[in-house]
Amino acid sequence: MNDFHFQIILPLRDDVRALVEQLNTHHLSHCSPEICHLTSAEQLAHSDCTMIGAFNGDHLCGIGAIKYMGTYGEITRMFVEEPFRRKGLASRILDLLISHARERKLRCVKLETSESFVSAVRLYGARGFVPCQPFGEYVHAPFNSYMEKELN
């Protein structure tokens, strides 16, 4: 991990937009558009959120965000480019986002994913996330999974 660093970034950067497009393409290759929740960089920029970027030198290779939703935070837009996967970057991004939730004294963090994303579900489970009911604007949909982690 010595070649990587992490920092808060703004969602409207060109390199963030490029990763969001890669993420959208990845999601749509596994899920139908009707059940995909594709939050745009613009939507993130206009919400109360923190976005973390993972960098290899100057290259943005991973992202994740937390939207602050009152008593909980929603983890969203988690993505690491293929050549940089299995290096612990997603875990580190997730840990940093959870730290931001704790700083805000949120009760818990929640997320929506797809059971098709086996490695993501495994990562969240390893970090203490457990299944929960749909939350916020989400409704039950086939293949979608909802998870939460209590913050004590």
N, C-alpha and C positions, 0 to 999 in steps of 0.2 A: 504493500500500500504506500510505499515511500514516494512513488511517482504521482500519486493522486492527492488532490486537496479538494476541500469542500467549502462552499461559501453561499451566503444568501444572494440570490440573483433576482432580477426583475423579469416577469413573464413575457414582456414584449421585445426581448432581445431576438435578433435574427436567428441565433443558434438555438435558442429555446423553441422558437416557432418551428425550426427544422426538426427538432426532436419530437415535438408534439405531433407533427405530420407523420413521422416514423411510427410513433405510438398509435396514432389513429389507424394507419395502414395495418399494423400488427393486430389491433383489436378487430378490425373489420374482416381480417382473414380468418378469425376464429368465431366471430359472433355476427348475427344478423344486425343490420342498422337499427332495427326497431328496439333491440335490447341493449345496444351500446350507448354508454353515456360518455360523450366525447367533449368534455369541457375544453373550450378554446383558450388560447393565451389571452385573448381580449377579456373573456369572462373572468379568468383568474385575476387579471390586472384590475378589474373593477370590483373585486371582492376583498374582504378582509382575509388575507392569506399570507403565508410565508412560503417561498419557494427556495429549495436548496439545489445547487448544482454540484455535480462531481466533475472535476477537471483532471485531465491527463496533460500536464503542462498547461497550454492555453486552450486546449480542445475540450469543449463541453461534451462529456460522454454519458452523463446520466442526470436525471431530474426527479424531483418529487415535490409535492406541495401539501400544505395543510391549510384547509379553509376553516376559519373560526366561526362556529355556528352556535354561539351562546354558551351552553354548558358543555358542549363537546366540540371536538375538532374532527374534520373529515380528511383523511389521507386520500390524496388523489394524484393522478398524473405521474405515477411511479414508472420510470422507464430507464433502462440502461442499454446502450447500443450493443449489438451482438458481440463484437470483438472484445468488449470489456466485461462481459458477464462472467460469473463464477470467480470473481475477484473480491467479493465482499462489499461492493459499492452500494448495492440496493440495501443491504443491512445497515450500512453506515448512514445512508440518507434517511432511512426509516427511523433509526435511533435519534438522529438530529431533529427530525420532525416531532417525535415524541417528547424530546427535551423542550422544544418550544411550547408544546401543549402543557407540559408541567409548569413551565414558567408562567403561563397564563392561568394556572390553577384550574384547568379544565377537569371535569369529572371523568371523562373517558375520551378515547379516540375511536372512530368508526371508519369503515371503508366498504366499498362495493367492489367486487371482482367477479371473475367468471371461474367456475369449476374447471373450465378448459385450460386455465393458466395454472397448471399443477405446481410449478416452481414458485409462483407468487403465493399460492395458498399455503405451501410448505413454509415459506419465509415468514408469513404472518403468524402461522401457528407456532413456529419456533420462537417468535417474539411475544407470545402470550395472548394473541388474538383468539377469540372463540366465536363460533357462529352466533348470530343475533337476527332479529327480525329486520325487515326493510325499515329505513329511517328517512327522515326529511321528505324529499319529493320522490324517493324511490318506491316502487311497488314490486311485489313478487313477480319475477319473470323466470322462465325456464333457463337453466344453466347459470343464472346469476347467484352469487353468494354474498352474504352480508356478514361482516365480522366486527367485533369491538374488543377493546382492551380497556379495562378499568385502570385509572391512575390514582393510586393512594398517596 
